[in-house]
Amino acid sequence: MPLRHFIGSLIVALSLLIPGVALAETITFESGAKPPSPFQVRLARNQAKPIPKGVPGVEVKAELAMPKGVGGGADDGPHPAIVLLHTCAGVMKHVSHDWPEFLNGLGFVTLTVDSFGSRGLGACPNGLTHATMIEDAFGALDYLAAQEFVDPKRIGVFGFAKGGIVVNEIAGTEHRISDIGFLAGISFYGSCEPILGVEHQLHMLSTVIYGEHDTEMQSCKKLIPNPKLEVMVLRNTHHGFDVEETSGRKNAQGTLMRYDAKATSKARAVVQAFLAEYF
Protein backbone atom coordinates (compact mmCIF):
# COMPACT_ATOMS: atom_id res chain seq x y z
CA MET A 1 0.00 0.00 0.00
CA PRO A 2 1.40 3.45 -0.91
CA LEU A 3 2.40 5.50 2.15
CA ARG A 4 -0.13 8.28 1.46
CA HIS A 5 -2.96 5.72 1.30
CA PHE A 6 -1.78 4.07 4.52
CA ILE A 7 -1.66 7.41 6.34
CA GLY A 8 -5.12 8.36 5.05
CA SER A 9 -6.55 5.04 6.21
CA LEU A 10 -4.85 5.43 9.59
CA ILE A 11 -6.35 8.88 10.10
CA VAL A 12 -9.83 7.59 9.29
CA ALA A 13 -9.37 4.60 11.61
CA LEU A 14 -8.16 6.77 14.49
CA SER A 15 -11.03 9.20 13.95
CA LEU A 16 -13.53 6.38 14.25
CA LEU A 17 -11.99 5.38 17.60
CA ILE A 18 -12.35 8.87 19.11
CA PRO A 19 -15.88 9.50 20.45
CA GLY A 20 -17.64 12.52 18.95
CA VAL A 21 -15.19 13.13 16.12
CA ALA A 22 -17.15 14.03 13.00
CA LEU A 23 -15.80 12.90 9.66
CA ALA A 24 -16.75 15.80 7.40
CA GLU A 25 -17.35 15.35 3.70
CA THR A 26 -16.56 18.14 1.24
CA ILE A 27 -19.55 18.86 -0.98
CA THR A 28 -20.45 21.61 -3.45
CA PHE A 29 -23.70 23.44 -4.05
CA GLU A 30 -24.95 26.31 -6.16
CA SER A 31 -24.98 29.69 -4.46
CA GLY A 32 -27.63 32.16 -5.46
CA ALA A 33 -29.14 29.95 -8.13
CA LYS A 34 -32.20 31.87 -9.31
CA PRO A 35 -35.12 29.77 -10.60
CA PRO A 36 -37.41 31.25 -13.25
CA SER A 37 -39.94 33.66 -11.77
CA PRO A 38 -43.65 32.74 -11.65
CA PHE A 39 -44.21 35.27 -14.42
CA GLN A 40 -41.57 33.65 -16.64
CA VAL A 41 -43.15 30.24 -16.04
CA ARG A 42 -46.68 31.47 -16.87
CA LEU A 43 -45.45 33.30 -19.95
CA ALA A 44 -43.64 30.23 -21.25
CA ARG A 45 -46.71 28.03 -20.70
CA ASN A 46 -49.06 30.53 -22.33
CA GLN A 47 -46.76 30.66 -25.36
CA ALA A 48 -46.28 26.87 -25.37
CA LYS A 49 -42.54 27.35 -24.99
CA PRO A 50 -40.04 25.47 -22.77
CA ILE A 51 -39.84 26.84 -19.24
CA PRO A 52 -36.56 28.78 -18.86
CA LYS A 53 -33.88 27.27 -16.64
CA GLY A 54 -33.21 30.43 -14.67
CA VAL A 55 -29.79 31.73 -13.68
CA PRO A 56 -27.29 29.18 -12.31
CA GLY A 57 -25.33 30.06 -9.19
CA VAL A 58 -21.63 29.97 -8.32
CA GLU A 59 -20.26 26.63 -7.13
CA VAL A 60 -19.47 26.84 -3.42
CA LYS A 61 -17.60 24.32 -1.29
CA ALA A 62 -18.81 23.28 2.14
CA GLU A 63 -18.07 20.68 4.82
CA LEU A 64 -20.95 18.33 5.59
CA ALA A 65 -20.85 16.54 8.97
CA MET A 66 -23.40 14.04 10.24
CA PRO A 67 -24.67 12.86 13.61
CA LYS A 68 -23.46 9.39 14.55
CA GLY A 69 -25.47 6.73 12.77
CA VAL A 70 -26.48 8.70 9.69
CA GLY A 71 -25.62 7.04 6.39
CA GLY A 72 -25.71 3.38 7.28
CA GLY A 73 -26.38 3.48 11.01
CA ALA A 74 -29.54 2.72 12.92
CA ASP A 75 -30.76 6.32 12.80
CA ASP A 76 -30.92 7.82 9.32
CA GLY A 77 -33.22 10.66 10.27
CA PRO A 78 -34.53 12.85 8.88
CA HIS A 79 -32.47 15.11 11.14
CA PRO A 80 -32.55 18.84 11.82
CA ALA A 81 -29.62 20.73 10.34
CA ILE A 82 -27.58 23.88 10.86
CA VAL A 83 -25.77 25.98 8.23
CA LEU A 84 -22.58 27.55 9.65
CA LEU A 85 -21.26 30.86 8.27
CA HIS A 86 -17.66 31.88 9.02
CA THR A 87 -16.00 35.06 10.25
CA CYS A 88 -13.93 37.62 8.33
CA ALA A 89 -10.94 35.32 8.81
CA GLY A 90 -12.62 32.53 6.84
CA VAL A 91 -13.11 28.91 7.89
CA MET A 92 -11.30 28.16 11.15
CA LYS A 93 -11.41 25.27 13.61
CA HIS A 94 -14.43 26.56 15.54
CA VAL A 95 -16.70 26.24 12.47
CA SER A 96 -14.90 23.34 10.78
CA HIS A 97 -14.69 21.10 13.86
CA ASP A 98 -15.73 22.50 17.28
CA TRP A 99 -19.30 23.59 16.58
CA PRO A 100 -20.02 20.75 14.12
CA GLU A 101 -18.84 18.20 16.69
CA PHE A 102 -21.04 19.76 19.37
CA LEU A 103 -24.09 20.01 17.10
CA ASN A 104 -23.61 16.53 15.65
CA GLY A 105 -23.65 15.26 19.22
CA LEU A 106 -27.09 16.86 19.64
CA GLY A 107 -28.36 15.04 16.55
CA PHE A 108 -27.93 17.87 14.03
CA VAL A 109 -26.45 17.67 10.55
CA THR A 110 -24.06 20.60 9.94
CA LEU A 111 -22.92 22.31 6.75
CA THR A 112 -19.96 24.71 7.09
CA VAL A 113 -19.96 27.07 4.11
CA ASP A 114 -16.62 28.32 2.74
CA SER A 115 -17.59 31.59 1.06
CA PHE A 116 -14.01 32.90 0.86
CA GLY A 117 -12.04 29.80 -0.09
CA SER A 118 -14.55 28.84 -2.79
CA ARG A 119 -13.74 32.10 -4.56
CA GLY A 120 -9.99 32.06 -3.92
CA LEU A 121 -10.23 34.89 -1.40
CA GLY A 122 -8.25 35.48 1.76
CA ALA A 123 -9.34 37.19 4.97
CA CYS A 124 -11.13 40.56 5.06
CA PRO A 125 -10.97 43.02 3.50
CA ASN A 126 -11.48 41.04 0.29
CA GLY A 127 -14.46 42.68 -1.41
CA LEU A 128 -16.96 39.90 -0.73
CA THR A 129 -20.30 41.42 0.21
CA HIS A 130 -22.83 40.30 2.77
CA ALA A 131 -25.28 39.89 -0.11
CA THR A 132 -23.07 37.19 -1.63
CA MET A 133 -22.81 35.37 1.70
CA ILE A 134 -26.61 35.54 1.98
CA GLU A 135 -26.85 33.82 -1.42
CA ASP A 136 -24.41 31.19 -0.15
CA ALA A 137 -26.55 30.65 2.96
CA PHE A 138 -29.69 30.09 0.90
CA GLY A 139 -27.80 27.84 -1.50
CA ALA A 140 -26.72 25.76 1.51
CA LEU A 141 -30.33 25.70 2.73
CA ASP A 142 -31.57 24.40 -0.62
CA TYR A 143 -28.85 21.75 -0.69
CA LEU A 144 -29.71 20.46 2.79
CA ALA A 145 -33.46 20.55 2.13
CA ALA A 146 -32.94 18.20 -0.83
CA GLN A 147 -31.16 15.53 1.26
CA GLU A 148 -33.28 12.63 2.47
CA PHE A 149 -31.50 12.55 5.83
CA VAL A 150 -32.47 16.19 6.57
CA ASP A 151 -35.85 17.50 7.72
CA PRO A 152 -36.40 20.52 5.41
CA LYS A 153 -38.67 22.17 7.98
CA ARG A 154 -35.97 22.13 10.68
CA ILE A 155 -32.96 23.90 9.18
CA GLY A 156 -31.29 26.76 11.03
CA VAL A 157 -28.38 29.09 10.40
CA PHE A 158 -25.55 30.15 12.73
CA GLY A 159 -23.13 32.93 11.83
CA PHE A 160 -19.98 34.26 13.49
CA ALA A 161 -18.85 37.93 13.24
CA LYS A 162 -19.27 38.66 9.50
CA GLY A 163 -21.37 35.52 9.26
CA GLY A 164 -23.34 36.77 12.28
CA ILE A 165 -24.17 39.98 10.43
CA VAL A 166 -25.40 37.85 7.54
CA VAL A 167 -27.68 35.92 9.91
CA ASN A 168 -29.10 39.21 11.18
CA GLU A 169 -29.68 40.40 7.62
CA ILE A 170 -31.52 37.17 6.81
CA ALA A 171 -33.68 37.67 9.91
CA GLY A 172 -34.36 41.34 9.26
CA THR A 173 -35.15 41.33 5.55
CA GLU A 174 -37.16 39.06 3.29
CA HIS A 175 -34.63 38.03 0.65
CA ARG A 176 -36.70 35.59 -1.36
CA ILE A 177 -40.17 34.10 -1.65
CA SER A 178 -39.95 30.34 -1.19
CA ASP A 179 -41.64 27.48 0.60
CA ILE A 180 -38.24 26.65 2.11
CA GLY A 181 -36.79 28.99 4.70
CA PHE A 182 -34.62 28.96 7.80
CA LEU A 183 -36.56 28.01 10.91
CA ALA A 184 -34.30 29.96 13.27
CA GLY A 185 -30.87 31.51 13.53
CA ILE A 186 -28.16 32.55 15.99
CA SER A 187 -25.80 35.47 15.44
CA PHE A 188 -22.53 35.24 17.36
CA TYR A 189 -20.86 38.64 17.85
CA GLY A 190 -22.19 40.08 14.59
CA SER A 191 -23.36 43.72 14.32
CA CYS A 192 -27.09 44.09 14.98
CA GLU A 193 -27.65 47.07 12.64
CA PRO A 194 -29.72 44.94 10.20
CA ILE A 195 -32.36 44.15 12.85
CA LEU A 196 -32.51 47.41 14.80
CA GLY A 197 -36.05 48.77 14.67
CA VAL A 198 -37.51 45.60 13.16
CA GLU A 199 -37.06 43.29 16.16
CA HIS A 200 -40.80 42.54 16.33
CA GLN A 201 -41.15 41.54 12.68
CA LEU A 202 -38.20 39.25 12.07
CA HIS A 203 -38.47 36.59 9.37
CA MET A 204 -37.21 33.85 11.68
CA LEU A 205 -36.72 33.22 15.38
CA SER A 206 -33.35 34.66 16.36
CA THR A 207 -30.84 34.82 19.19
CA VAL A 208 -27.87 37.18 19.44
CA ILE A 209 -24.89 36.14 21.59
CA TYR A 210 -21.99 38.50 22.26
CA GLY A 211 -19.40 39.45 24.86
CA GLU A 212 -19.71 42.29 27.34
CA HIS A 213 -16.37 43.81 26.26
CA ASP A 214 -16.93 43.43 22.50
CA THR A 215 -16.62 46.97 21.14
CA GLU A 216 -18.30 46.04 17.84
CA MET A 217 -21.61 45.26 19.56
CA GLN A 218 -22.85 48.77 20.36
CA SER A 219 -25.84 48.29 18.04
CA CYS A 220 -26.78 45.06 19.83
CA LYS A 221 -27.06 46.90 23.14
CA LYS A 222 -29.99 48.89 21.65
CA LEU A 223 -32.04 45.80 20.75
CA ILE A 224 -35.44 45.25 22.33
CA PRO A 225 -35.84 41.53 23.12
CA ASN A 226 -39.24 40.02 22.33
CA PRO A 227 -40.81 36.60 21.56
CA LYS A 228 -38.97 36.52 18.22
CA LEU A 229 -35.61 37.73 19.54
CA GLU A 230 -33.44 36.71 22.48
CA VAL A 231 -30.24 38.53 23.44
CA MET A 232 -27.50 36.91 25.53
CA VAL A 233 -24.58 38.99 26.84
CA LEU A 234 -21.62 37.01 28.19
CA ARG A 235 -19.98 38.89 31.06
CA ASN A 236 -16.24 39.66 30.98
CA THR A 237 -16.05 38.33 27.42
CA HIS A 238 -14.49 39.72 24.23
CA HIS A 239 -15.01 39.37 20.48
CA GLY A 240 -14.33 35.92 19.02
CA PHE A 241 -14.64 34.20 22.39
CA ASP A 242 -14.92 30.74 20.77
CA VAL A 243 -11.93 31.09 18.40
CA GLU A 244 -8.56 29.92 19.73
CA GLU A 245 -6.51 30.80 16.62
CA THR A 246 -7.12 34.55 16.81
CA SER A 247 -6.98 34.98 20.58
CA GLY A 248 -4.99 38.05 21.66
CA ARG A 249 -5.05 39.64 18.19
CA LYS A 250 -7.02 42.54 16.75
CA ASN A 251 -9.21 42.09 13.69
CA ALA A 252 -9.54 44.33 10.62
CA GLN A 253 -11.76 46.71 12.64
CA GLY A 254 -9.20 46.96 15.44
CA THR A 255 -11.33 44.91 17.84
CA LEU A 256 -9.52 42.79 20.42
CA MET A 257 -10.31 39.08 20.14
CA ARG A 258 -9.85 36.77 23.10
CA TYR A 259 -10.70 33.08 23.44
CA ASP A 260 -12.63 32.14 26.58
CA ALA A 261 -13.41 28.49 27.27
CA LYS A 262 -15.95 29.33 30.00
CA ALA A 263 -17.78 31.78 27.74
CA THR A 264 -17.82 29.20 24.96
CA SER A 265 -19.36 26.66 27.34
CA LYS A 266 -22.02 29.19 28.37
CA ALA A 267 -22.76 29.93 24.73
CA ARG A 268 -23.15 26.22 24.03
CA ALA A 269 -25.62 25.93 26.90
CA VAL A 270 -27.66 28.78 25.38
CA VAL A 271 -27.48 27.11 21.98
CA GLN A 272 -28.58 23.75 23.35
CA ALA A 273 -31.60 25.31 25.09
CA PHE A 274 -32.45 27.29 21.92
CA LEU A 275 -32.35 24.16 19.76
CA ALA A 276 -34.35 22.13 22.26
CA GLU A 277 -37.10 24.77 22.28
CA TYR A 278 -37.40 25.52 18.58
CA PHE A 279 -36.20 22.39 16.75
KARABEL-V31954 format. One record per pair of residues at least 24 apart in sequence whose C-alpha atoms are under 10 Angstrom apart, sorted by the first residue. I is the first residue (numbers start at 0). GAP is how many residues later the second one is. D is the distance in whole Angstrom. If there is no record, write none. Layout:
I:GAP:D
I:GAP:D
This chain:
18:49:10
18:82:10
18:86:10
19:47:9
19:48:8
19:80:10
19:81:6
19:82:8
19:84:8
19:85:7
20:44:10
20:46:10
20:47:9
20:76:8
20:77:9
20:79:9
20:80:6
20:81:9
20:83:9
20:84:9
21:42:9
21:43:6
21:44:7
21:45:8
21:46:8
21:74:10
21:75:8
21:76:10
21:78:7
21:79:6
21:80:9
21:82:7
21:83:9
22:40:9
22:41:9
22:42:6
22:43:8
22:44:10
22:45:10
22:74:9
22:77:10
22:78:9
23:38:9
23:39:6
23:40:5
23:41:4
23:42:7
23:72:8
23:73:9
23:76:9
23:77:10
23:86:9
23:87:9
23:88:9
24:37:8
24:38:5
24:39:5
24:40:6
24:41:9
24:86:9
25:35:7
25:36:6
25:37:5
25:38:6
25:39:9
25:85:9
25:86:9
25:87:10
26:32:10
26:33:8
26:34:6
26:35:5
26:36:6
26:37:7
26:84:9
26:85:10
26:86:10
26:116:10
27:30:10
27:31:6
27:32:5
27:33:4
27:34:6
27:35:9
27:36:10
27:85:9
27:86:10
27:90:9
27:111:10
27:112:9
27:115:9
28:28:9
28:29:8
28:30:6
28:31:5
28:32:7
28:33:8
28:84:10
28:107:9
28:110:7
28:111:7
28:112:10
28:113:9
28:114:6
28:115:10
29:26:7
29:27:5
29:28:5
29:29:5
29:30:6
29:31:9
29:105:9
29:106:8
29:108:9
29:109:6
29:110:8
29:112:9
29:113:8
30:25:8
30:26:5
30:27:5
30:28:6
30:29:6
30:30:10
30:84:9
30:101:8
30:102:9
30:103:9
30:104:5
30:105:5
30:106:8
30:107:7
30:108:4
30:109:7
30:110:10
30:111:9
30:112:10
31:24:7
31:25:5
31:26:7
31:27:9
31:28:10
31:99:10
31:100:8
31:101:9
31:102:8
31:103:4
31:104:6
31:105:9
31:106:7
31:107:6
31:108:10
31:110:10
32:24:4
32:25:8
32:26:10
32:102:8
32:103:9
32:105:9
32:106:7
32:109:10
33:101:10
33:105:10
33:142:10
56:78:9
56:79:9
56:82:8
57:60:9
57:61:9
57:74:10
57:77:9
57:78:9
57:81:9
58:56:10
58:59:8
58:60:9
58:77:9
58:80:9
59:53:8
59:54:7
59:55:7
59:56:9
59:57:9
59:58:5
59:59:8
59:76:7
59:79:9
59:80:9
60:50:10
60:51:9
60:52:7
60:53:6
60:54:8
60:55:10
60:56:8
60:57:6
60:58:9
60:75:10
60:79:10
61:29:10
61:34:9
61:48:10
61:49:6
61:50:5
61:51:4
61:52:6
61:53:8
61:55:10
61:56:9
61:74:10
61:78:8
62:32:10
62:33:7
62:34:10
62:37:10
62:47:8
62:48:5
62:49:5
62:50:7
62:51:8
63:32:9
63:36:9
63:45:7
63:46:6
63:47:5
63:48:7
63:49:9
63:80:9
64:31:9
64:32:9
64:35:7
64:36:8
64:38:9
64:39:7
64:43:9
64:44:6
64:45:5
64:46:7
64:47:8
65:34:8
65:35:9
65:37:9
65:38:6
65:39:9
65:41:8
65:42:7
65:43:5
65:44:7
65:45:9
65:83:9
66:33:9
66:34:8
66:35:10
66:36:8
66:37:4
66:38:6
66:39:8
66:40:5
66:41:6
66:42:6
66:43:9
67:36:7
67:37:8
67:38:10
67:39:8
67:40:10
67:41:10
68:38:10
69:37:10
69:39:9
69:79:7
70:78:8
74:32:10
74:74:9
75:72:9
75:73:6
75:74:9
76:30:9
76:31:10
76:32:10
76:71:8
76:72:5
76:73:7
76:74:8
77:30:10
77:31:10
77:69:9
77:70:7
77:71:4
77:72:5
77:73:5
77:74:9
77:76:10
78:28:7
78:29:6
78:30:7
78:68:10
78:69:9
78:70:6
78:71:5
78:72:5
78:73:9
78:74:10
78:75:8
78:76:9
78:200:10
79:24:10
79:26:10
79:27:7
79:28:5
79:29:6
79:30:9
79:64:10
79:65:10
79:69:9
79:70:6
79:71:5
79:72:8
79:73:8
79:74:5
79:75:6
79:76:8
79:195:10
79:199:7
80:26:9
80:27:5
80:28:4
80:29:6
80:30:8
80:60:9
80:63:8
80:64:9
80:68:10
80:69:7
80:70:7
80:71:8
80:72:9
80:73:7
80:74:5
80:75:6
80:76:8
80:101:10
80:198:9
81:26:7
81:27:6
81:28:5
81:29:6
81:30:9
81:58:10
81:59:9
81:62:9
81:72:9
81:73:6
81:74:5
81:75:5
81:76:7
81:100:9
81:101:10
81:102:9
81:103:9
82:26:9
82:27:6
82:28:5
82:29:6
82:30:7
82:53:10
82:54:7
82:55:9
82:57:7
82:58:7
82:61:9
82:72:8
82:73:6
82:74:5
82:75:6
82:76:8
82:99:9
82:102:9
83:26:7
83:27:6
83:28:5
83:29:6
83:30:9
83:53:8
83:56:9
83:72:9
83:73:6
83:74:5
83:75:6
83:76:8
83:79:8
83:80:10
83:83:10
83:101:10
83:102:10
84:26:9
84:27:6
84:28:6
84:29:8
84:30:8
84:48:8
84:49:9
84:51:9
84:52:7
84:72:8
84:73:6
84:74:5
84:75:6
84:76:9
84:77:8
84:78:5
84:79:7
84:80:10
84:81:8
84:82:8
84:102:10
85:26:8
85:27:7
85:28:7
85:29:8
85:30:9
85:47:10
85:72:9
85:73:6
85:74:6
85:75:7
85:76:7
85:77:5
85:78:8
85:80:10
86:28:10
86:29:10
86:36:9
86:37:9
86:72:8
86:73:5
86:74:5
86:75:5
86:76:5
86:77:8
86:78:10
86:101:10
86:102:10
86:103:9
86:153:9
86:156:10
87:28:9
87:34:9
87:35:6
87:36:5
87:37:8
87:38:9
87:40:10
87:72:9
87:73:7
87:74:6
87:75:8
87:163:8
87:164:8
88:27:9
88:33:8
88:34:5
88:35:6
88:36:9
88:72:9
88:73:9
88:157:9
88:162:9
88:163:9
89:24:7
89:25:8
89:26:6
89:27:7
89:31:9
89:32:7
89:33:6
89:34:8
89:72:9
89:73:10
90:24:9
90:25:8
90:26:8
90:32:10
91:151:8
91:152:9
91:153:8
91:154:10
92:149:10
92:150:8
92:151:8
92:152:8
93:66:10
93:146:10
93:148:7
93:149:6
93:150:8
93:151:9
94:63:10
94:64:9
94:65:9
94:147:10
94:148:9
97:144:9
97:145:9
98:59:10
98:143:9
98:169:9
101:166:8
101:170:9
102:165:9
102:168:9
102:169:9
102:172:10
105:166:8
105:169:9
105:170:9
107:42:9
107:46:10
107:47:9
107:48:10
107:167:10
107:171:10
108:35:9
108:40:9
108:41:7
108:42:10
108:46:9
109:34:9
109:45:10
109:46:10
109:47:10
110:26:10
110:29:7
110:30:9
110:32:10
110:33:8
110:46:9
111:25:10
111:28:9
111:46:10
111:47:10
112:24:8
112:26:10
112:27:7
112:50:10
114:48:10
122:129:9
123:38:9
123:127:9
123:128:7
123:129:10
124:127:7
124:128:10
128:33:10
128:37:10
129:32:8
129:33:8
129:35:8
129:36:6
129:37:10
129:39:8
130:35:8
130:38:9
130:39:10
130:44:10
131:34:9
132:29:9
132:30:8
132:32:10
132:33:7
132:34:10
133:29:9
133:31:10
133:32:6
133:33:8
133:35:8
133:36:7
133:41:8
134:31:10
134:40:9
136:26:10
136:29:9
136:30:9
136:33:9
136:45:10
137:32:9
137:37:9
137:38:9
137:42:9
137:43:8
137:44:9
140:39:8
140:40:8
140:41:7
141:38:8
141:39:9
144:35:8
144:36:9
151:27:10
151:28:7
151:29:9
151:30:9
151:31:9
152:26:10
152:27:7
152:28:8
152:29:8
152:30:7
152:126:9
153:26:10
153:27:9
153:28:8
153:29:6
153:30:8
153:121:10
153:124:9
153:125:6
154:25:9
154:26:8
154:27:6
154:28:6
154:29:7
154:30:9
154:124:8
155:25:9
155:26:5
155:27:5
155:28:5
155:29:5
155:30:8
155:48:9
155:49:9
155:50:10
155:119:9
155:122:10
155:123:9
156:25:7
156:26:8
156:27:7
156:28:5
156:29:7
156:30:9
156:49:10
157:26:9
157:27:6
157:28:5
157:29:6
157:30:8
157:48:10
157:49:10
157:50:10
157:113:10
158:26:8
158:27:7
158:28:5
158:29:6
158:30:9
158:31:8
158:49:10
159:26:9
159:27:6
159:28:5
159:29:6
159:30:6
159:49:10
159:50:10
159:79:10
159:80:8
159:82:10
159:83:10
160:26:8
160:27:6
160:28:5
160:29:4
160:30:7
160:49:10
160:55:9
160:78:8
160:79:8
161:25:9
161:26:9
161:27:9
161:28:6
161:29:8
162:24:8
162:25:8
162:26:9
162:27:7
162:28:10
163:24:5
163:25:6
163:26:4
163:27:7
163:28:9
163:44:8
163:45:9
164:24:8
164:25:5
164:26:5
164:27:7
164:28:8
164:29:7
164:30:10
165:24:8
165:25:9
165:26:10
165:28:9
166:24:10
166:25:10
166:27:9
166:28:10
166:37:10
166:39:9
166:40:10
166:41:10
167:24:7
167:25:8
167:26:6
167:27:6
167:28:10
167:34:9
167:35:10
167:36:10
167:38:8
167:39:9
167:40:9
168:24:9
168:25:5
168:26:7
168:33:10
168:34:10
169:24:9
169:25:9
169:32:9
169:33:7
169:34:8
170:24:7
170:27:9
170:28:9
170:30:9
170:31:5
170:32:5
170:33:5
170:34:8
170:35:7
170:57:10
170:58:10
171:24:8
171:25:9
171:26:7
171:27:8
171:28:10
171:29:8
171:30:5
171:31:6
171:32:8
171:34:10
172:25:9
172:28:9
172:29:7
172:30:7
172:31:10
173:28:9
173:29:7
173:30:10
174:28:10
182:95:8
182:96:8
183:44:9
183:90:9
183:91:9
183:94:8
183:95:9
184:44:10
184:89:10
184:90:10
185:43:10
185:44:9
185:45:10
185:85:8
185:88:9
186:44:10
187:44:10
187:51:9
187:52:8
187:53:9
187:54:9
187:79:9
188:25:8
188:26:10
188:27:8
188:28:7
188:31:9
188:44:10
188:49:9
188:50:6
188:51:7
188:52:9
189:26:8
189:27:7
189:29:10
189:30:9
189:49:9
189:50:10
190:25:7
190:26:6
190:27:8
190:28:6
190:29:7
191:24:9
191:25:7
191:26:8
191:27:5
191:28:5
191:29:9
191:30:9
191:31:8
192:24:9
192:25:9
192:26:6
192:27:8
192:29:9
192:30:9
193:25:9
194:24:9
194:25:9
194:28:8
194:34:10
195:24:8
195:25:10
195:26:7
195:27:6
195:28:8
196:25:9
196:26:8
196:27:8
197:25:9
197:26:9
198:24:7
198:25:7
198:26:7
198:27:7
198:28:9
198:29:7
198:30:7
198:31:10
199:24:8
199:25:8
199:26:7
199:27:8
199:28:7
199:29:8
200:25:10
200:27:8
200:28:10
201:26:7
201:27:8
202:25:9
203:24:7
203:25:9
204:24:6
204:25:9
204:69:10
204:73:8
205:24:6
205:25:9
205:68:9
206:24:6
206:25:7
206:63:9
206:64:9
206:67:8
207:24:6
207:25:8
208:24:6
208:25:7
208:58:7
208:61:9
208:62:9
209:24:6
209:25:9
209:27:8
209:28:8
209:29:7
209:30:9
209:31:9
209:53:10
209:57:9
210:24:6
210:25:7
210:26:4
210:27:5
210:28:6
210:29:9
210:30:8
210:52:8
211:24:6
211:25:5
211:26:7
211:27:9
212:24:6
212:25:5
212:26:7
212:42:10
212:43:9
212:44:10
213:24:5
213:25:5
213:26:9
213:27:10
213:41:7
213:42:8
213:43:8
213:44:10
214:24:8
214:38:10
214:39:9
214:40:7
214:41:8
215:37:8
215:38:9
215:39:7
215:40:10
229:44:9
231:34:10
231:35:8
231:38:8
232:30:10
232:34:9
233:28:10
233:29:6
233:30:9
233:32:8
233:33:8
234:28:8
235:24:9
235:27:9
236:25:9
236:26:7
236:27:10
237:25:9
239:24:10
240:26:9
241:25:9
241:26:10
